[in-house]
């Protein structure tokens, strides 16, 4: 399958499930995502990007953290998910949230545009393109910028739930879409220094939260 075909199928899948995504996934992902936002710790006045913003719950949390003087941007490849996100970010008390359709492999933003970037259950979707995504993340972060990642985590040895999940991912990759990754190692390889790591789980499946910051070229 060509990469463009896979991207079309992914976009089409999320467009179809966007009206019910919160019922299917948000209830289980909510706590891990909120932990990721807390560890990323955006502060008032900052400009923050969420990659793969989905239905927008993370955007709401980020917007509250940066306050009325901050700005939050959310991107996704699915028009359906962005439509749901738009409704959430229009809620009372949520300010200065901007949405755009964009592919994380080639972000539609200038260099050094963001103080922080957040990804919740998104990076693992890119599999072999993870280095490309993190290179773009590094490009659009300020020199002191931070990135927070919440991802399904590799566990060795695996438990029964992890083995069943891996099997389901192999057979129904668009339904069971998040393949476990070593997010901390991926960040280090991409030139980030690890600031904080935390572990949690979803239905006994391991989840890692990693916050990293940019290294200068001399530190890499």
ZIMO-V697429 format. One record per backbone hydrogen bond with DSSP energy under -1.0 kcal/mol. CO is the residue of the C=O (numbers start at 1). NH is the residue of the N-H. Records with the same first field share a line. If there is no record, write none. Layout:
# ZIMO-V697429
CO=NH + NH
This chain:
# ZIMO-V697429
2=6
3=7
4=8
5=9
6=10
7=11
8=12
9=13
10=14
11=15
12=16
13=17
14=18
17=20
20=24
21=25 + 26
25=29
26=30
29=33
30=34
31=35
32=36
33=37
34=38
35=39
36=40
37=41
43=46
46=71
47=115 + 116
48=73
49=118
50=75
53=56
56=60
57=61
58=62
59=63
60=64
61=65
62=66
63=67
66=45
67=70
71=48
72=98
73=50
74=100
75=52 + 53
76=102
78=82
79=83
80=84
81=85
82=86
83=87
84=88
85=89
88=91
91=94
96=72
98=74
100=76
103=106
114=142
115=146
116=49
117=148
118=51
119=150
122=125
123=126
126=129
127=130
129=133
130=134
131=135
132=136
133=137
134=138
135=139
136=140
139=112
140=114
142=145
145=214
146=117
147=212
148=119
149=210
150=121
151=208
152=181
159=163
160=164
161=165
162=166
163=167
164=168
165=169
166=170
167=171
168=172
172=176
181=154
182=186
183=187
184=188
185=189
186=190
187=192
188=191
191=215
193=213
196=211
198=209
200=207
202=205
205=202
206=153
207=200
208=151
209=198
210=149
211=195 + 196
212=147
213=193
